[in-house]
Amino acid sequence: MSKKYDKVPELSLRQYTDGAEADRTEFCQALYDGFKHFGFIILKDHPVSTELLDKAYDRSQAFFELNEPTKKSYVQNNGHQRGY
């Protein structure tokens, strides 16, 4: 039976850091599937503080509030990643 991809995967980093080899393999497969089918995942049980995450969101919002020419000045034309 094929796996249904109707919800962004929520992964616990502990499954990888504290798990047995089979747990780590399962985590890696779920990570791959999440990136392949959604472009991102929800990662729980990581060491990044809420304060640092809040600062990152604030800076991201400030960047996207810049005018278009300023944002476009950050685009790199290296043939790989797209966007700012």
C-alpha positions as CSV (number, residue, x, y, z in Angstrom):
1,M,0.0,0.0,0.0
2,S,1.4,3.4,-0.9
3,K,1.8,6.0,1.8
4,K,-0.6,8.9,1.8
5,Y,0.9,12.4,1.9
6,D,-1.8,14.6,3.2
7,K,-0.1,16.0,6.3
8,V,3.3,17.6,6.8
9,P,5.4,15.1,8.8
10,E,6.1,15.9,12.4
11,L,9.5,14.4,13.3
12,S,11.2,14.2,16.7
13,L,15.0,14.7,16.5
14,R,15.2,12.4,19.5
15,Q,14.2,9.5,17.3
16,Y,17.5,10.1,15.5
17,T,19.8,11.1,18.3
18,D,18.5,8.6,20.9
19,G,17.1,5.9,18.7
20,A,18.4,2.5,17.6
21,E,19.7,2.0,14.1
22,A,16.2,1.1,12.8
23,D,14.8,4.3,14.4
24,R,17.4,6.4,12.7
25,T,16.7,4.8,9.4
26,E,13.0,5.4,9.8
27,F,13.7,9.1,10.8
28,C,15.9,9.6,7.7
29,Q,13.2,8.1,5.4
30,A,10.5,10.3,6.9
31,L,12.8,13.3,6.6
32,Y,13.4,12.5,2.9
33,D,9.7,12.0,2.3
34,G,8.8,15.2,4.0
35,F,11.2,17.2,1.9
36,K,10.3,15.4,-1.3
37,H,6.6,15.7,-1.0
38,F,6.1,19.0,1.0
39,G,9.4,20.8,0.8
40,F,9.7,21.0,4.6
41,I,8.9,19.1,7.8
42,I,8.0,20.0,11.4
43,L,11.0,19.1,13.7
44,K,10.3,18.7,17.4
45,D,12.6,18.0,20.3
46,H,15.5,20.1,18.9
47,P,17.8,22.3,20.9
48,V,17.0,25.6,19.2
49,S,15.5,28.0,21.7
50,T,12.1,29.7,21.3
51,E,13.9,33.0,21.7
52,L,16.2,32.3,18.7
53,L,13.4,31.1,16.6
54,D,11.4,34.2,17.4
55,K,14.4,36.4,16.3
56,A,14.7,34.4,13.1
57,Y,11.0,34.9,12.3
58,D,11.3,38.7,13.1
59,R,14.3,39.1,10.8
60,S,12.6,37.1,8.0
61,Q,9.5,39.3,8.3
62,A,11.7,42.4,8.2
63,F,13.4,41.1,5.0
64,F,10.1,40.4,3.2
65,E,8.9,43.9,4.1
66,L,11.8,45.4,2.1
67,N,11.1,46.8,-1.3
68,E,11.4,44.5,-4.3
69,P,14.6,46.0,-5.8
70,T,16.4,45.6,-2.4
71,K,15.2,42.0,-2.1
72,K,16.2,41.2,-5.7
73,S,19.7,42.4,-4.9
74,Y,20.1,39.2,-2.8
75,V,19.2,36.8,-5.5
76,Q,22.1,34.6,-6.6
77,N,22.2,33.4,-10.2
78,N,24.1,30.2,-9.6
79,G,21.6,27.9,-11.3
80,H,20.5,26.1,-8.1
81,Q,18.4,27.7,-5.4
82,R,15.7,30.2,-6.4
83,G,14.4,33.1,-4.5
84,Y,16.0,35.6,-2.2
